[in-house]
Amino acid sequence: MRKKAFNYLFYLTLVSLFTFSSCKSGEYNYITYYNKVNKIDSIYRFQKDTLSVIKQYNKLFREYPPKNQERIEEYATYIKLSDKFNKNFGGKKSLYKLIPLIAPFNKEYKKYYWLYQKYGIDSIEVKQEIAQWKKGLNKKMVDSFTILFIRDQEKDRSDSDLVKINDKKNAELFKWILENEGYPSVQKIGLWGNKGVFMPMSAFLSHMSFSDSYPYFEKKLLEYVKTGDCPPHDYANMVDRHYLQVLKKDILYGVYIGHNNIQDSIKINSNRKSIGLPSLKHTRAITIDFFKQLKK
């Protein structure tokens, strides 16, 4: 009996070590993460069960390094709700973890000043943390993507012949970067390049819909959706545009042209879930809430 108990305990230890090792090595599947966030966020928006939301987010952020996706803002939401209901969210440690997630978005951090000050972190310290984050960006990638985005927007893409030439050059550069440096996530290059060049990856990826290298990008970028580097929305936008304007087929995810002309919402929702996007109904609720907040 003792031997069986020892063997069982040894087995559990090995499983725990393997799981811990996998997580430490960064082998997270963020599609699973996004779907868990979507489930929790739907409870927040539709069921209004705030305490359940806090509890489930707390568990999720113990399993995964948090994201703070545009409009959903799951990590910031978790912190604010926890503070409001006097639940432990990790205090300063979690607030410091939030800073790099909001740092790329210009002066987004200002709306959180009150929260940082409440926990003894002043605005000067927040700005210093953001400055440190900027220093940690991949300078080589920032330089490359500054050139890429200047070329991408040359003559406002009004010259079709020039667009073809530039898009081909950019596709070749982008492919090289993916193979040698990885995906240019917002945590690697930010949103603003050298001399204030705006670098929205979603817009750039939509231009890659027409590239001869598109099949490569579709497959490769899905890998980066799984690692959490490429946002599902950006990937879906690229794929939808390719299906609609190149293949002349129905879109897969309902992102590029919106939701009005979708025929098979069940299939679309299934496709969306496969890459971590919320359902069409859920997305509409997120959008409505987002614009309500803008009006405040």
HELIX and SHEET records of a PDB file:
HELIX    1   1 ARG A    2  LYS A   24  1                                  23    
HELIX    2   2 TYR A   30  SER A   42  1                                  13    
HELIX    3   3 ILE A   43  GLN A   47  3                                   5    
HELIX    4   4 THR A   50  GLU A   63  1                                  14    
HELIX    5   5 GLU A   74  LYS A   84  1                                  11    
HELIX    6   6 GLY A   91  ILE A  102  1                                  12    
HELIX    7   7 GLU A  108  TYR A  112  5                                   5    
HELIX    8   8 TYR A  113  LYS A  118  1                                   6    
HELIX    9   9 SER A  123  LYS A  135  1                                  13    
HELIX   10  10 LYS A  139  ASP A  152  1                                  14    
HELIX   11  11 GLU A  154  ARG A  157  5                                   4    
HELIX   12  12 SER A  160  ASN A  180  1                                  21    
HELIX   13  13 VAL A  186  ILE A  189  1                                   4    
HELIX   14  14 ASN A  194  GLY A  196  5                                   3    
HELIX   15  15 MET A  201  HIS A  207  1                                   7    
HELIX   16  16 MET A  208  PHE A  210  5                                   3    
HELIX   17  17 TYR A  214  THR A  227  1                                  14    
HELIX   18  18 PRO A  232  ARG A  241  1                                  10    
HELIX   19  19 HIS A  242  VAL A  246  3                                   5    
HELIX   20  20 SER A  265  ILE A  275  1                                  11    
HELIX   21  21 LEU A  280  LYS A  295  1                                  16    
END                                                                             
